[in-house]
Amino acid sequence: MARILITSALPYINGIKHLGNLVGSMLPSDVYARFQRQRGAEVLFICATDEHGTPAELAARAAGQNVRDYCREQYEIQKSAGDAFGLSWDHFGRSSNAPNHRLTQHFAHVLEQNGLIEERADKQVYSVDDQRFLPDRYVEGTCPHCDYEKARGDQCDNCGRLLDPTDLKDPYSSISGSHNVELRETKHLYLLQSNMQDRIAGWLETKTEFPALTVSIARKWLKEGLRDRAITRDLKWGVPVAYQGEARPGFENKVFYVWFDAPIEYIGATEEWAIANNDNWERWWRTDKGADDVKYVQVMGKDNVAFHTVSFPATILGSEEPWKTVDALKSLNWLTWYGGKFSTSENRGIFMDQALELLPPDYWRWALMANAPESDDASFTLEHFASVVNKDLADVLGNFVNRVTRFCNARFGQAVPDAGEYGAAEKALIDELDKRLAVYANHLEEMEYRKAFAELRAIWVAGNEYLQIAAPWTVIKENPEKAAAAVRCGLNLILLFAVLSRPVIPFTSDKMFAVFGVDPKWGTRWPESAGAALTTLKGGEPFTLPDVLFAKIEDEQVEAWRKQFGAE
């Protein structure tokens, strides 16, 4: 049995995530996890909230809460939204929990022992009016590269360049808005990534399962030369700078940088899972404890790739300990809202909780994954969303299930017909499906989602085309047994579609299984062949008429949603 560890990029704690966040990491990793479980693999799918750093403190301040209470509340909100969307995490943890604290401090300790951490004195922005240092997003100003006037101290949202607060022109405090700032000296710990340049480059060359987008981003960073990165911040909320329980002298009021501790939370969350399930987390992460036979898959948006192909590997490899490193890193481009950015503050775009108030999760899951932003950024529009739902889900899949079950009920009753044998039309269908099943499974294995779900749609279409060829409503007049065989084939197709659709639209899959009173767990059986799948129902099995699987989205709904979510 294959063993596959899957980690989704951690959603940040500051508020419910939008559809772009969902399709950028959490949803594609869920689809892959579900597929691999159906193939019989032992899967561990891990995610967690990323809770440290300045954005958490700022969001808590804006909400009028202390940061610990804010993070606890937001964790429950995000977990509930993920559960409602059918994200099948084996564990959804928190980076503020004890395992991540212990592991982060451990890595810092061994990296320093190995000569890869150095204490340096820095000049950092200090707010005289706020009487504090201003790390990262506590500083805003003008980007030195593109002159965007609302750049943050860690990144410019306009040009995407990573920044340090001291890079900004005309900096000011994001706490008070005060421009009364100056540079003062403070001490920080630096991870000497420059010393790992050749090691990281050599490691990257061994990663043959990385897609082109992932490799191009990593190579760009390597070509520019790896920079040493500060891994501490002048903040109160985060992992304390301490080794073996003892605070590092001079760093009592500092914490580790969120981008140092966040990837380590993949391991921390696995330890949380192991504690909750009386299991051993090391068999997934330590190659000296059995993890050498694990395939480790990471899924994330392109803005996270550099940290996972440079910084996190520098931590893991630099420890000189037998940690498992990633084997396949699926990176995705950005989903935009009508070509622009999703924005909570400007009421632009749809967020996960809002989406579920409009329509069931499978509508969104299908539309997002069938049009995943893989080769380039993709623009989400409500018009295109409605078209995809109506054409694919309502007209193709839903229509097929409705036609077969209602015709059978009208002419044969609510039981699978047992008369008749499969003939030439069924053989041709089986031959086509066998070819398509192989292609579909291969695309899912390679995490090529657009191709995979184009193939799944083609499989649904093949079912509809078969019905047109077999035409049981016409054949029944002269050959009732041949019509009965065609209907039995169609009902078996519903079960096959339920199995194949389960990775992407699991709630609908459950409904299709329920037509025949089949336990959805049966859906973990990936079909060995179309021929075997289409003889699952032998005849005589009762079924119930399903409700319409997918209601069409009307133009009036689209227009109302455009106004509601800022698509004007």
Beta strands, then each sheet from edge to edge (+ up, - down):
strand 1: 3-8
strand 2: 42-49
strand 3: 91-94
strand 4: 117-127
strand 5: 132-133
strand 6: 139-142
strand 7: 151-152
strand 8: 169-173
strand 9: 181-191
strand 10: 229-230
strand 11: 232-233
strand 12: 242-243
strand 13: 246-247
strand 14: 255-256
strand 15: 294-301
strand 16: 328-332
strand 17: 335-337
strand 18: 378-380
sheet 1: 3+ 2+ 1+ 15+ 16+
sheet 2: 5+ 4- 9+ 10-
sheet 3: 7+ 6- 8+
sheet 4: 11+ 14-
sheet 5: 12+ 13-
sheet 6: 17+ 18+
end
